């Protein structure tokens, strides 16, 4: 079998591909090794007509006057199209695509995604992305200033790609705020935090909902707890529920809590990044402010034949009203159903006000 993906167990095997790279290097031989994208402009930075696999993407950016425009990582969008499809299979704000939300960067290492020094501004993706005929990567600049972008797109060309491969997908979603319940409607704080029965999954936050054949490979979850409560304010008491091929509740994959889904325990705040799970930010005291978890199903992808709906409660029984966003990663067949349009730029930006709950 052709050695398509290299790792330490097979790196000694002969490769039959041609290694190539697209980058922002200065074609004049100078040192202006970047491209400039005007406000409101989109730019195709890769248009590959061949059969191949993108193995690695690296990017970094700045804006006018060599500064980063505030919250630019949510203002810039990356879209990826496969095999001349007319709608994208990847549609994510730039920072979120590379593994962290909140329009922030931070040094961390996971298996598929890494943010590297200085201050996490070296953005890396190692997701393998195969294609049969064409790969197109587009950058959309919704900043108010010029986007100055540096990039490498490393890929291999093959004579052909096997017919049983699936296409890489990624999609960003946000509910701000989630549709929760008022604390004042409960007799006690304990009742609001822990009581009630969710026996349908209705009202859960939706990480991913798609039709086709493929397998889900995980997500990162970005929570902004802007509550003004002084009582116990842990936002992670939500069970994950993953519905495969239209199954009814309870699904075969049903979890026990947010921190359990991301393979941690006991309301964590300690930062940790492992190959397949991590906590990049644990929030401030009483879990206030910004939190980022990730869980990548690399060793345990979740297959589906017709459809999948990946959900998680926002607080037990969906009682909480936090700002939650996620980026889901998965492989599947190409479908004719396009994504919903991504939120307008003002709806993508981090919160500025406290949500009273």
LUMFI-891359 format. One record per residue: residue in one letter; x, y, z of N, C-alpha, C in turn. Coordinates in steps of 0.001 Angstrom, whole numbers, plus 524288, in hexadecimal, padded with zeros to 5 digits. Layout:
% LUMFI-891359
aXYZXYZXYZ...
//
This chain:
% LUMFI-891359
x8034B7FB51800008000080000800008036B804DB80000x801DC808C17FD1A804D380D947FCBD80569810218021Fx80A138122C8032780B3D814B7808228098D81A6F807CCx8048D81B74808DF8027A820B880831803BF8244C80CBDx8036382256811858043D8258F81622809108239181901x80CDC826FD819D1811BB8257781C5D81160826268223Dx813BC82270825188147E822F482AB88195281FD782C28x81AB381FB08312381F9281D1E832AE81F96817458318Bx81AF9814E68312B81AC880F4C8302E81BAB80DEA82A74x81B2B811AD826E281BC58106A8215481F2B8145281E5Ex821F6817B58212E824E581BE281EA682930819BD81B14x82AD1814E181BF482EEF81282818CA82CE18105981397x827C08102C812DF8258A80E0C80E1982615811E28098Ex826D280FB5804DF82766812F6800388226F8162B7FF39x8232D81B137FE0681EC681E7E7FCA081E8A81EEB7F6B1x819D181EAA7F48D8191A81EFF7EEE88165C8240D7ED50x8169F827D17F0BE8141982CD57EFBC81822830E87EE2Cx8163A8355D7EC8F81978839F37EB838182483E0A7EF9Ex81C0783FB77F29881B2E843927F6B381B22849067F45Dx8173E84C297F5E4816DF8517F7F3F481548855237F86Ex815DF85A307F7638145185E227FB368127E863027F866x80E4A865447FA7E80CBB86A947F91C80DF386E017FDD4x8103D872927FCE58117F876068013B8111287BAD7FF83x811A387F1C8035081137884B980259816898872B80126x81A438841D7FF5981F86886387FE8681F8288A867FA5Cx8234888DF17FAC1823DC892557F723826198904F7F1FAx822E8890277EDEB8248988DE67E8E8828A6891347E62Dx82983896027E81182DA7899477E5BC83301897F77E7F8x8332C894A17EBED838138936E7EE8783933896EF7F31Dx835AE89A987F4348365489E1D7F8A48347989BA87FDAFx8336C89EFD8018C8320289D15806BE82C7089E7880834x8293E89FDF80463823C38A10B80579820A389BFA80513x821A289861808B381FA5893068086A81A338928D80AB7x8168E89564808888113E8958680A8A80DA08977480646x80894896B58072E804C6898EC803968017589CE080687x7FEF18A054803937FBE28A488805DB7F6438A403803E6x7F2938A3AF807927ED118A317806317EA218A7C08086Bx7E7AB8AAAC805107E5038AF79806A97E02C8AE42809F5x7DE5B8B20C80D047D97B8B14380FF67D4F58AFEF80C4Ex7D2048ABEA80DB87CD968AA4380A887CF088A6EF805DCx7D4018A5E48050C7D5C68A2E6800827D68789D2C801F4x7D5BB899B37FE2B7D70C894347FECF7DB62892DD7FAFBx7DEA988F127FC707E31388D9B7F92B7E3AE887B27F92Ax7E400885627F4947E53287FDA7F4177EB1787F3A7F48Cx7ECE087C727F88F7F28387BC87F9657F46B8766E7F79Dx7F0CC872F87F63E7F24486DDD7F4137EE1586C387F036x7EFBE86A767EBA57EC2E8685D7E7B37EF32864107E4E4x7EECE85F597E6F37F20F85AF67E54D7EED88575D7E1D3x7F068856C37DCFB7EDC28533C7D9567F0EB84E357D8E8x7EF8384A627DC197F24E845627DC337EF76841DD7E00Dx7F17183D207E0A47EFDC839B47E4F07F41283A097E91Ax7F28683ADC7EDF57F68683B7C7F1ED7F46183BA47F76Cx7F7D683CFD7FB127F68483D768009D7F95A84233802C7x7F67B845D4805077F8E484A00808227FA37847B080D6Fx7FF3D847DE80EDF8010B84590813C2801888497F8182Ex8028E84E72816C4803EE8524881AC8802AF857B6818C9x8007085AE681C357FF948607181B17801D48639181F9Cx805198676481E4F8072786B1482235805AA8709182091x80408873B582458802C58792B823408043A87C92827DFx805338817D826BA8055B8859B82AAC803C288A9D827F9x8025A88E8882AFF80061893428287A801568981182BD5x800B189C7582969800888A17C82C117FD0A8A4FB828C6x7FC678A9D282A757F9338AD7A8278B7FC578B26882662x7F9C48B680824BD7FC718BB63823778001A8BCFD827DFx804558BF6E82665808458C16482A1180A9D8BCF682D4Dx80A618B82782B3580CD48B39C82D9580ADE8B28C83320x805D08B387833E9803328B22B838BF7FEA38AE9083768x7FCD58ABC083B487F84B8A86083A717F35F8AB5583BF9x7EFD78AC06838397EAE98AE988397B7E80F8AB7F83DA5x7E5BA8AE34841517E3168AB9E8459E7DEF88A7DA84393x7DF1D8A3228459B7DB5289F00844587DB7689D6683E9Cx7DFE289E3E83C097E04F89CDD8367B7DFB5897098358Cx7E0F9893D1839687E09B88E2C838B07DAFE88C4B83828x7D73688F83839B87D1BA88E5C838B77CFC789133833D2x7D28D89533832277D0E28984682DA47D29D895DC82879x7D6C9892DE8289C7D8D489059823EB7D69688AD082392x7D4E78894681EEC7D27E8842981E0B7D5EF880F381A62x7D67887BEB81B927D8DF87845817E77D4AC874AA815C5x7D4898741B810A67D1108707380DFE7D45786CD380A9Dx7D2CC867D380A6B7D57986401807257D1668611C803E5x7D28A8609A7FEDC7CF0D85E0E7FB1D7D1E1859567F8CAx7CF0B8550F7F8127D1498504B7F5E37CEDF84F0A7F098x7D23584D947ECF17D0A784B577E7E07CC9784EA67E506x7CDB8853CD7E4F47CA8E8579A7E2087C4F2857F87E3F7x7C40B856657E8CE7BED8857057EB1F7BDA385CCE7EB8Cx7B8AB85E3E7EB037B751863CB7EB007B64E866017F06Ex7B672862C47F4857B626864D87F9CD7BA61862457FD27x7BC198650C8013A7C0A586330804297BF7385E95807B2x7C38685B7A808B57C3558575580CA17C5C285916811C3x7C87685D7E811B57CAAC85FF2816617C8EB8659681667x7C6C48675881ACC7C4FF86CC681B577C58586E4582118x7C9E0870C08226A7CB32871A4827EC7CE3B876BF82871x7CD56879D882C937D0E787E2B82DAB7D67A87C2E82E4Bx7DA3D87F6282CD47DFA187D8982C597E1BD87B4C83172x7E12F87E24835C27E34687C2883AB07E0968773283C6Fx7DB728770783BD37D87E8725A83D657DA1C86D9983A2Cx7DB3386E63835267DCD6869F6831E17E1AD8675283422x7E53B86A72836517EA298684E838447E9EA866BD83E05x7E52D8666D840527E4AB863A9845417E33E866BE84A10x7E26A86BED8498C7E10886EF884E2A7DD618736284C9Fx7D95C8743C84FD27D5A08786284ECA7D6EC87D6585193x7D2EF880A0852687D35088593855387D6B3889A28526Ex7D7F3888CC84D6F7DB7788C4A84A837E0BC88CBC84D3Ex7E2968885C84F677E7708884A852657EB1A8841285057x7F016884A98518D7F3F28808B8509A7F6C587F55855B2x7F8FA87AA4855F17FBDF878F885A8B7FF3F8745A858FFx803FB8740885AEA8074686F92859B6804BB86A8A85BB3x803DC866CA8582B80200861A4859CA8035B85DBA85581x80346858BD8570B8046D8547B853728003985054853FBx7FD7984F2E84FB97FA4484A8384F507FC2A8478684A8Cx7F9F3842E9849977FBB283FEA8450E7FA508429B83FE5x7F55B8445483F1E7F4068468683A087F4CE84C6283992x7F4FF84F3883DF47F52D854EE83DD17F905856E9841E3x7FBE785AF98407E7FFCC85D2D8440D800288631084333x8009C865EE84783801FD86B73847548075186C00849E4x80AF086E97847248106C86E6D848A18128C873EC84999x816EB8745384C7B819128797B84DA981A1D87CAC848B7x8198E881D48492581920884C384DF58135C8857784F67x8120E884498545B80CC688512856648089E8824085336x809E187DCB850FA8061787AB784E1C8049E87CE5848D0x807A288084846C18062588308841D78080C8801283D0Ax80B0687BD783DE180C538784A839A680830874068396Cx804B6874458358E8000A870F4835498012386C39831D5x8003586787833DD80173862BF831077FCE885EEA8310Bx7FBC585CBD82C747F80F8587282BE97FAD5853CD8297Dx7FA0F84F3082BD97FC3984A50829CC7F7EF84695827FDx7F31184867827BD7EEF18450B825A57F0338439281FFEx7F04883E9581E9C7F10583D1F819177EC1283E3A81602x7ECC08408C8115E7E8518425680E417E8E684063808A7x7E6AD83BD8807687E739839A6802227E35083C027FE4Ax7E4B583BD17F9537E13B83DB17F5287E29E83AE07F01Ex7DEC583A627ECAB7DF838377E7E7C37E11783AEE7E336x7DECF83F8D7E2EF7DF89842D07DE427E167848537DF75x7DF9F84A817E3D17E0CA84FFB7E4D57E0318512C7EAA2x7E3858549B7EC8C7E317856C07F1CC7E39585CAA7F172x7DFF585F687F3FE7DFFA865217F3D17DF6B867387F95Bx7E2F886AB37FADC7E2D286D24800047E21A872FC7FF48x7DE2A87513801F37DCDB87A9D801787DD2387D32806D9x7DF38881ED806FC7DF638851680BB67DBFB889E180AD9x7D87D88AF680E897D4EF88F6980E387D652893308129Dx7D7748980A8114B7D91389BF3815177D47A89F7F8167Ex7D22589E9C81B0C7CE0C8A20281D107D02D8A5E482109x7D5578A69F8211C7D7A98AA9C824797D69D8B00982230x7D78E8B3F28256B7D7128B956823A97DC258BB5382153x7E0448B842821AA7E5678B9C481FAC7E7868B58181C19x7EBCC8B6B2819867EE6C8B2FF816147F03B8AE3B81926x7EF348A9928170A7F12B8A4B9819497F6548A366816B3x7FA568A297819D97FF7E8A10E817F28004189B6281998x8005E897DD815C78002889240816D78050988F82814DDx8075188C518183D80B9A888CC816DE8096F8833881710x80B1687FE08137B808FC87A898139980C80876B3810BFx80C3B871CA8127B80E1E86D2A80FAE809738698480F0Ax808DA8672F80A878052F862E8809AF8085985E6980764x8097685A7A80A8C80CB98561180901809468518A8074Ax80A6484F72802B58070484B56800A180A20847917FD43x807BC843147FC3380A0483F0E7F8D38066983E157F435x808B683D297EFB7805CF83BCC7EB0080680835F87E9F1x8022C8335C7E8A48022A82DCE7E75D7FFCC82D027E1F2x800EF828867DFA27FE67827367DAAF7F891826BF7DB65x7F6F7824867DFD77F16E824207E11C7F0CC823457E6EFx7EC23824807E8DB7EAB3823AC7EE517E68E81F607EE6Fx7E6CE81BBC7F2267E3068176A7F2287DD6C819657F2C0x7D9C88167E7F07C7D451818267F0557D1A8818247F5AAx7D3DA815697F9777D134814F97FE847D2D28193A80261x7D57E81D51800957D6F38217A8042A7D2448250F80520x7D28882806809757CE8E82BE080AD47D10C8314780B14x7CDDC8354980A677CFCA83AA680A287CFC783D2880F9Fx7D3DE8401E810AB7D44B84304815907D0518476F815ADx7CDB88481281A397C9F284C4381B167CB0584EE082055x7C9B6853D1820BF7C9E68569B825BC7C5E485AFC82597x7C33085BB0829FD7BF0385F9682A2F7BEC58620182F97x7BE448672A82F9F7BDBD86A2E834747B80886B4F8358Dx7B69786B1F83A977B13986C5083C2F7B16686F4D84152x7AD9A872D2842007AD54875D5846DD7A7A8876CA8485Fx7A6778763684D707A19B877FB84FC67A30587BE685406x7A13C880B98537E7A2D0884D98571C79E178884285871x79B7C8873385CDD79C95882ED860817996587E1585F21x79AC3879BF8619A7977D87518861277924887613863ECx78E6B87327862527890F873FE8642D7884A8711586950x789A4873AD86DA97894F87132872C178483872C8875DEx784D4871FE87AF4780878732687E88782478773B88289x77EC887A8D8843677FFB87E788882E780AD87BEB88D82x784C787D5989045785AB87B3B895837810E87C788991Ex77EB98811B8985C77A8C882D089BD4775C187F4889B8Fx7756187C268975D770E1878B1896C77717C87397899D4x775DC872EB89C76776DC86E2589F6E776D286F618A545x7752F86BAC8A859774D286C7D8ADFD77A2F86D1D8B06Ex77DF786A228AE837833E86A5F8B0C07874586A798AC69x78BE686C3D8ADC57903886C328AA08791A3866978A89Ax7916A8630D8AC5F7928B85D868AB5C78ECB85B558A74Ex789CC85CCF8A7A37860085AF48A3D87875D85CD089E5Dx788FB861B789DE678A77863EB898CA78F51861258969Ex792F585FD489A05797E385D6B898457974C857AA896DCx7941C854BF899C87947D84F078998D78F6884C2089889x78AF584EA9899027861884BB3898E37834884C4C893A8x77F63848E0892D877C8F848B088DEC77E6B8442D88A92x77B2084257886F477C4883DCB883C077C3A83F4687DF6x7806A83E0B87B4B780B183EBB8759D7804E8395787323x77BC08380E8710E77AD4832D686EDF779C6832FC86904x77B4E837458667E77A94837B1860D277F60839C085DFCx7829A83CDB860A6786E683F9185E01785338448B85B56x78028845C185B8177E3E84A99859237808684F4985C15x78229853318594278455857D885BB278A1C8578E85CC4x78C898530185BE879235852AC85C82794F68564C858AFx799A28580485A2E79CF985AD98568079EAC8571185230x79E5E858C384D5179FC285567848E77A544856A884712x7A8CB852EC847C47AE298536C845E77AE6A8527984007x7AB9184E8083E367AB9F84D09838B07A69884A3083759x7A45C84B8A832DB79FFE8489A830B27A0D18484B82AD1x7A16E84390828D37A290842EE8234D7A04983DD282150x79F8283D9E81C2C79D90838EF8198D7A1BA836EF815CCx7A1DD831CC815287A5A982F5A811C17A82F82AC28147Ax7AC998291C812857AF8A824BB814C87B4E3826BA81659x7B6758258281B2F7BB8B8275F81CE17BCB6825F582273x7C030828F9824F67C14A8283D82A807C2E382D7182CF5x7C0D982E428319B7C1D1832F7834B77C6FB8326383792x7CA2683697837737CF73836588399E7D05983A2B83E15x7CC2983C91840177CCCB83FB6844C57CBFF8457B843F8x7CD3384877848217CC2384E0F848117CF3B850B884C5Bx7CF5B855E984C1D7D0A7858E1850CC7CBE485C0A85259x7CB4A85CC6857727C6BA85F4A859C27C8948642D85C92x7C66B868A685B157C80086DAA85D537C3538700886024x7C3CA87082865437BF938728B8688A7C141877C786ACBx7BDD387BA886A6F7BEBB8809586D247BA93881158715Ex7BC368802F876297B8C58809187AB37B8D48863F87C8Bx7B4E48892487AED7B49288EA887C4D7B08488F9288099x7AF5088B80883827AB7988BF3887AF7AD6488FAA88BEDx7A9BA8928588E4C7AB10895F0892B27A9C189364897F3x7A88388E5B897ED7A72188BA889CC27ABE988AF28A036x7AB2588B7D8A5517AF5A88A6F8A90A7AEF9884E68AB3Ex7AADE882068A9C87AA5587CA08AB897AD84879058A80Ax7ADB8874128A9867B0A4870188A6A07AF188705A8A0E4x7B2D88714389D617B187872CC898067B45D86F87893EAx7B4E386A84895037B75D866DD891617B3E88662688C8Ex7B5F98674A887C17B2B88670E883057B2D2861D188034x7B54585DD08827C7B64E8591E87F7B7B3458544D88102x7AE8B854EF883147AB9F85060884EB7A82F84E1588096x7A9FC84E7787BA87A6D484CC3877397A8888477E87513x7A4D9843E7874587A5FF83ECB872097A68583F4886C1Ex7AA5783C92869E87AAA983C168643B7A6FD837BF8626Fx7A446838BB85E247A0AD834EA85BCF7A17D83518855EAx7A309830A8853B07A44A8305D84E207A08882C9184B8Bx79D4082EA58481D7992282B9A8459079AF982A0C84016x79B47824FA83F1979D61822E783A36798F98209C836F2x798D382225831F77952281FEC82E2378F768204782FF3x78E1F824B283268788B3825B5833CD786B7822E683895x78A27820A183BC47885381DBA8405C7858F821648442Bx7820281F258472E77F158221884B10781FD8220F85045x7800D82550853ED782578257385929780D48208285C31x7845D81E3485F41789BA81FED8601578D5681DF085BC9x790E88212F859EF7947C81F5D855E77985881B6E8581Bx79AAD8186B854AB79E968149B856627A35D81738858C1x7A47381C04857127A8E081EE4859477A6A48235585C8Fx7A68282279861AE7A44F82632865677A835826D5869CFx7A9CD82BAD86AE07ADC082CA386ECF7AB8F82E8B873F3x7AF168305E8775B7ADB08319787CC57AF1D8371887E68x7B16883A3F87AF17B2BA83F9887C6F7B6C8841D9878C7x7B6FB84700878867BA7C8499C874D87C02784821875C9x7C1E48485D87AB37C75F8471D87BC77C8758415B87AD9x7C47383E1687B357C51F8388887A287C5C78379E8744Ax7C2B083A6B871217C341839DF86B747C8C283B4D869B0x7CB2083F3686C267D06A840CE86A947D49483E0D86DD8x7D2F7839BC8707F7D68F8361C873197D96483871877CAx7D6CE83C0A87A827D8EC83E1F87F5B7D4FE83D2F883C1x7D5D883F97888557D28783E3F88CC67D241842B1890BBx7CDE5842C78937C7CD2B846008981A7CDDA84BD789700x7CACD84DBA893467CA6885362892427CFC9855E189190x7D2D38542688DCA7D859855B688D7E7D91085B7188C0Ax7DD4885DAA88E067DF29862C988C597E4E78629488ACDx7E78885E3A88BFC7ED1985DC388AD37EDEC85CE6884F9x7F14E86004882AB7F25185F8587D1A7F54485A7287BF8x7F3C785810877957F61285308876217F53D8524087050x7F9508509A86D837F88184F4D868027FB5584A42866B2x7F82C846518654C7F9F184123863BE7F8C48407885DEEx7FA8183C2A85B827F99583B8F855E27F3E483BE885449x7F04D839C7857847EAE98394C855CD7E6F483C2185946x7E8B583E5D85DA17E5188413D860FB7E81C8454D86410x7E56184977865947E82084D6F868847E498851BF86A76x7E6E08550186DDB7E45E8599E870087E82D85E2486F58x7E71B8617786B867EAB2865C486A477E9F586A6086DEAx7E51886B5186F887E3F986F5C873677DFA286D5C876F2x7E07D86DC387C167DCBB86BA287FCA7D92486FA188237x7D97887480880737D64187896882C07D8CA87AE188797x7D67687F18889817D85C881A288E367D5DE87F1B892FDx7D659881AA8977B7D40487F9889C407CE3187EBA89B80x7CC3F87A6489D6F7C6C5878D289CDC7C569877F48971Ex7C93F87694893F67C8A38754E88E697C659879D488B3Ax7C76E87EA088CE77C5A688323889E27C924883E58851Fx7C7138869E881517CA3B8880C87CCB7CAA5883BA878C7x7CF398835C876557CFE088032871A07D24087AE2872CEx7CFF9876E5870477D18B87172870FD7D20286EF986B9Ax7D60186BC486AD77D688868C4865F87D8258632E8672Dx7D4F385F758656B7D629859E4865AC7D6D7857C886021x7D9968535D85F977D9698508E85A9E7D95184AAE85B90x7D6E184803857E47D6AB84247857DF7D6B68408185234x7DAFB83DEB850977DB8983C2784B357DB538363584B08x7D79C83430847FA7D6BD82E94847887DA4382C6684331x7DF5182C57844387E30E82A548406A7E3778246B840D7x7E3E6822728458B7E42081CCF8466B7DEAC81A5784683x7DAB081D9E847287D55F81B8E847BE7D16F81EDE844AFx7D22C81F7783F817CE578227483C767C8FA81FE683CC1x7C4EE8231383C127BF918213783CAB7BD06820F28374Ax7BC5E81C38835167BA5E81BBA82FB97B47381C5982F70x7B2A581E1B82AED7AD0E81E62829D67AC3081CFD8241Cx7A7BA81AA2822FB7A684818F281DAA7A2CF81CA581ADAx79F6781F4481DDF79B8C822BF81B7779BC38284281DB1x79CA1828A2822BE79C8582DC88253079EF782D7682A94x7A0468320F82CB87A21283260832217A06B837A083459x79F068378E8395579DB583C5283C337A0AA83C208415Bx7A4AF83F69841C57A80283F92846627A61C84407849D3x7A480842D084E997A242846C8852097A498846638577Ex7A3E584AA085A7B7A57684AA485FF57A1DC84E62862E4x7A05A84CE58679A79D168506086ABE7A0328554286C47x79D82859AA86C9979FED85E7186EB779E1C85F098745Fx7A14F85CB1877CA79FAF85BFC87D2B79BFE8576187D88x79B588553A8823A797CD850C3882B97925F8524C880DEx7901084EEB87DA678AC184FA287B9D78A35854D3878ADx78EAF856B48769878EBA85B858736C78CC48604887674x78E78860AF87B5F78CCC8650A87EA67901C869F887DDBx794E48698187BD27986986E0187B99797CA8711687685x7994087614876DB798D7879A98726179E2087C388714Bx7A20E87908870357A74A87B0686F187A80687C1286947x7AC3F87EBF868177AE0F87F4B862B37B15187A7886179x7AF6F8773885DE77B2478727585C6C7B33C872888568Fx7B80C87157855137B94D8707084F937BC9486B8484F2Fx7BC4E8690284AA47BF358642C849C27C1338640B84428x7C5648613B843607C70F85FBF83E1D7C742859D283DECx7C4278578E83A637C3F1851DF839B17C752850608350Ex7C9EC84BD6835757CD3B849BE831517CB558443E8300Fx7CACC8431482B0B7C8F183DE48298A7CA5383CCD823DDx7C9BA837E08224C7CA738362C81CEA7C54D833DF81B02x7C3E68351F816287BF37832CF813F57BF458335680E04x7BB69830E180B947BA8E831A2805FF7B8D2837418050Ax7B9C18392D800567B7D383E577FEEF7B1E583E2C7FE57x7AF5284239800247A9A6842757FFD37A80E847447FCB8x7A349847377FAD97A13884BA47F7E579ED884FD37FB74x79E6184EAF8007479C0185261804197A030855F780659x7A01185B04805177A42485E828070C7A36785FD780CCFx7A79D861AD80F487A73B863AC814937A3B58687A814AEx7A17F869968193A79EFE86EA1819F67A324872EA8199Dx7A1B787796817C97A59087BDD8179D7A7D587CDD81D09x7ACDD87DD781D517AF5A87EEF822577AD3D8841282470x7AD2888497829987AB2F8895082C097AE0E88E2682A08x7AB4D8927B829B17ADBA897698284C7B1F2898C682C4Bx7B5AA89BF182AA47BA5089CD082DD37B8F089ECA83346x7B51A8A246833BD7B3D38A463838E67B1818A03483C76x7AF4E89C0783A427AD1E897BC83D537B13E8939A83EA2x7B5D38940C83C5D7BA048905183D6E7BD8F89208841E3x7BD748970F843377C1598992D846CB7C02A897AB84C74x7C43D8976F84FC67C36C896348554B7BFD589A2F857EDx7BD428986985C1C7B99989BBC85EF47BC658A040861A2x7B9888A491862417BB8A8A908865207B86F8A9F586A20x7B38B8A82B86A447B0238A93A86EB57AF428A450871F7x7ADE68A526876E27AC498A0D587A447A6BA89F3E878DFx7A5E389A28878827A0928981C877FF79E9C896FA87D7Dx79A93899A687F3C79869898B88847179515893CD88450x7962F89019887C87937588B1A887AF791BB8899F88D30
//
